[in-house]
Amino acid sequence: MHNKILVPIDLLEDTLNPQIIKHVEELAKLSSPEIHFLSVIPSAELFFGIEVTILPESHKNSAERSTLALRALEEVIKDIKVPDDKIVCKVGIGSAKDEILSYAEDIDASLIVIGSHRPSTSTYLLGSTASTIVRHAKTSVLVIR
């Protein structure tokens, strides 16, 4: 059915991630796909804007931030019931929307499984990132709430 599934994980979303993982486990039972977990951290420039020049060096180091994010991602998925050889973990830096869509194309994902926060009036039905992914992905998208 699906050979590569991309699963973006928001490291700050404690309540939605277990629901996403349950769905991924069920999907993995169907066809033993390769599961790509992706967490995206904002670049210092994106997050802090032009004030980045006054930040301490420790906050500018993308490699250090990526390593910490990768450890956190591995912690989130540590109990998943999917064989280790079917799991790939990656951390992207930049805009979550852009990184997710780009990585989905890079790996030729057959499905994106993404969580969506409770909607507000500004996002109406889906969260802003999930909404953008649904609109612009070139593959199927499963939105988990």
Secondary structure, DSSP 8 states (H G I E B T S, - for coil): --SEEEEE--TT-TTTHHHHHHHHHHHHHHH--EEEEEEEE--HHHHHGGGGGGS-HHHH-HHHHHHHHHHHHHHHTTT-SS-GGGEEEEEEES-HHHHHHHHHHHHT-SEEEEE-----TTTTTS-HHHHHHHHH-SSEEEEE-
